[in-house]
Amino acid sequence: MDISYLLFLQKIRETAPEWFNSFMMLITDTAGGIFILLIPMIVFFCIDKKRGKFIWFSLAIASVINVFIKNIFCVYRPWIRSGLIKPASGAIEGAGDYSFPSSHTQGSASAFGAVAFVYRKRKLLSIICICLVLLVAFSRNYLGVHTPQDVLAGMLIAVAGIFFAYIIQSKIESSEKNRRTFYRTAVIVIIAALIFVCTKNYPIDYDANGNILYDPLHSIASFASKAGLAIGFLTAWILEEKYIAFSTDNLSTKNRIIRLLVGIVLFFISAILAAGVSSLLPIAWMSAFAQNALMYFCINFFGPLIFSKIESRR
């Protein structure tokens, strides 16, 4: 049934006006891509530190769970399962690991879903966020890169991440001891999961010409990148709380704009530096882990440090 549904959408895509297909690509690349990383950063730096941390927690937790499940079930992408599926060429470039669950859907549901949750009293904002999540989920089906069960599972994992983030934040917010305990526990669990992912046996299947249908090393690197994101953020968070403790209270509009600009510049500088350093590592999963760990540590530690230095001089 899932393949039949994708074939139905494929026929629509093949006859749809180009502007609509481009719109679906825009949705999947922005609302399901870079926005899910910029949103928690902007809220954390410029609007509300506590709510920003919550969004980061929900995104990091769900991302690790999502890709861990990918590596457990090892479900092939739709076009591998059926030669009739012809995904959109632009979308296939970002579909580099196993299919179930959908990372784009989970990421958008974690980021926009967390925003909808923490700002639930603002009904219009919450409705817009939920609509964006649903659009991303549909775009993954429409573009032929995920089945309905992939996107449904991605959304459920995001909901679980939001729930866990709520429980965790309520337990650690006012206790440094609880924060340290949570940090140590989280890092140990993530490293243990990374070791498991790197050492487990994966299915290896071949096409009629003897070519491997899918190389599981791609999915191992994908999990390593999420593990790096989570550990990089958590390490920055625990150190920032202890040594910097910046605040978003009573920020002027000018300071919010400065923080936004500094944050965006830092985001791209960190991405470039992390990519350069990680490229020196010879093993793909190590490189992926190091790249995200360095990038998200730099963003979430040095960003607040720079803000504090600039604002203290004023």
N, C-alpha and C positions, 0 to 999 in steps of 0.2 A: 504493500500500500504506500509506503514512504517513497519508493522509486516512482510509482505511478503519479504521485502528487508532484514530484519534481519534474517529471516529464510534462505534466500539465502546465506547470509554470514555465518550463522551457519553451513550449509552443507560444505562450503569451510573450515571452521575452524576445523571441525571434521575429515576432510581428509588431512588437510595441515600438512607438516612436523613440528615436535615439535619445531625446531629452529625458525620457522616463528612465531608460536604462542607465543613463549618466547620473540621474538623481539617486538611483539605488546604489550606485557605486560611491557616490558622495556620502550617502548615509553610512555605508559600511566602512568607509575609510576615515571618516571624521568622528561621527557619534560612536562608532565601534572601534576607533583607532586612537588618534592623538588626544582627543578630548578627554578620554577616560584617564589620561595621565595628567593633563593640565588642570582638570577640575579640582581634584583633591589638593594640588599644590596651591592653586589660587585661593581656595577657601582657607586652607591652613595658614598661608602667609598673610593674606590681606583682609579676610572677612571675619572668621571665627576660628580660633586655634582649636578649640575642643571639638567642634563639628568637623573641622578639617582632619583632625586625627582619626575621628570615627570613620570618615570616608576612606582614609588610607588603610586603616585596620580591616575594614570590610573588603576592600579591593585586594589587599595582600593575602588575607586568609582564603578568600574564595578562589583567587588565581592559583594558589598552590594546590588547593583541593581539586580544582578543575583539571589541571594538567596531570596531577597524580592519577586521577580516574582515567584519563586518556591512556596512560601507560599501563593501567591494569587491564582494561577491556580491549585495547588495541583494535578498534573498529576502523576499517578502511574508509576512505572518502567515497562519496557516492559514485564518482566516475570510475573508481577502481572496482567497485562492486558491480557496476553495470556499464557496459560500453555505450549504451544509449544516452547516457548523461553527458552533456557537453557544457561544462560550466563556463561562465563568462571569463574571458581571457584575463581581464584586469583583476578579477577576484581570486583566481587560482594562484596568483603570485604570493598572496598572503596566507595561503592555506597549506602550510608546510608540515603539519603534524597529523596525528590521528584525528578522526572526525568527531567522536563522541567523548565528552560534551563539547559544545561550541564555545571557544574562548572569546570570540568577538561578542557573542551574546552575553556570556557571563561577565565580561569586563564592563560592557555598557550597563548591564543590570546592576552590577556592584556599584559603579560610580553614580549613575543617574538615580538608581534605586536608593542609594544611601542619601543622596541629596533630597530626594522626595521624602525620605523618612525623617531626616533631621529638620527639614523645613515643611513638615506636614501641615502646619497651620496655614501655610501659604498655598491655598488650594490650586491656584492657577499654575504656580511653579511645579507643584507635584504632578499635576495632570500633564504638563509639557514633558517632564522627565519620564513619566510612564509611557507616554506616546513615543518618545525617542527610543526607549528600550524595545517596544513592540516593533517599531520600524526597523531597527537593527536586526532583530530576530527574523522578521519577514525577509529582509534583504538577503540574509544568508541562504534562505530557501530559494528565493527568487533567482539569485545568481548561480545556484546549482552547486554550492560548496558544502551545504549541510542539509541533513534530513530534519523533519519536524521534531523527532525525539532528541536530536542533538541540541537544538535551540531550547526545547523545553527543559532538558536537564541543566543546561547552562543557566537558565533563569532560576531554577530551584536551588542550585548551588550558590548563586548570588544571594538569594533570600537567606539561606543558611549562614552565609558569611556575614550578612547584616545582623542576624540574630546573635551570632557568636561575638561580633564586635560590640554589640550592646551589652552583653553579659560581661565581657572582659573589661570594657571601659568602666562599668559600674564598680568592678572589684578593685581596679588598680588606680583609679583616678586620684585618690587621696592618700595612697600608701606607697612610699618609695620601696619598702620591702616587697610588697606585692608586685610592683613593677619589675623589680630585679628577678623575682621568682618566675614571673610570666616570661620575661625575656630569655632567661636561661632555658626554660622548658620549651619555648617556641623554637629556639635555635637548635636544640638537641633533636626535637621532632623533625624539623625540616632537614637537617643533615642526615638523620636516619632514613628519611624518605628518599633523599637524593642517592644515598648508598644503595638502597633497595632498587630504585629505578635504574641505576647504572649497572647493576649486577644480575637482574632478573633475565629470564629467557624470553625472547620475543619471537612471534611467528615470522617466518621468512617464506614468502610465496613468490612464484615466478610466472611471467607471462609465457605465451607460446614460443617466444624467441629466446627464452632463458634469462630475461632481464628481471631483476628484483622489482616487484610491484611497489614496494615501499621500504625505505631504509629506516629502521627504528632509531638509528643514531640521531635523526632529525628530532624525534620526539623526546629523546633523552636530553638533547640540548635545550629543547623548549622548556622542559621541567626545570633544568638547571637555571635558565634565565629567570623563571618565576621565583625559584628559591633564592636567587641572588637579589631580586627586587625586594622580597620580604625581609631577608636578613639585612640588606643595606638600609632599608627604611627603619627597621626595628633598632638597629645599632645607632643610627642617627637620632632616633627618638629618645632612647634611653640616655644618651650622652647630652642631648640638648636639654632634657628635663633637669639633669643634674648640674650642668655647667653654664647654661645660657638662660633658659627659662624665659624666652621672649613672650610677648603678649600682643594680642590684637585689640585689647581694650582701649577705647578712647582714641583710636587712630584718626588722624585728619585725612581728608580726601587726598591731599598732597602725598602724605606718607603711604597711603594705600597704592597710589599710582607708582611711586618710587619702588615699593616692594614688588609690585606686579612686573615692572620693567626689569628689575634686578633678577627676579625669579625666572623670567623667560630667558634672559641672557644666560643665566647660570645653567638653566636646563640644557641649552644647546652646547654651551662650553663643556659641561659635564659629559654630555653624550659623545662629543668629539674626543675628549681626553680618555674616557672610559673605553671607547672603541679602539683607540690607539694602543692603550696598555694591554687590553685583552687580546689584541691581534698577535701579541708576542707569545701567547700560550699555544702550544702545539695541538692540544686536544680540544675538540669542538665544545664539549659540555663544560669544560673548565673555563674556556674563553667566554661562553655565554653567561656562566655564573659570575665571573669576575666583572664583566662589562656592566651588568645590571646592579651588582652589589656596589661597585664604585660609583656608578651614576646616581643611584638613589640615596646613597650615603652623602655624597657631596651636595646634592640638592637640598636635602632635609637637615643637614648639619651646618654647612657653610652659608646657606641662605639666611637662617636665623642669626648666625654669627655676624654676617655682614650688616644685617638690619640693626642689630644691637650696637655695633660700632658706629654706624652712621648716625643713628638717632641719639646716642649718648652724647655725641659732639654738639648736638643742637640744644 
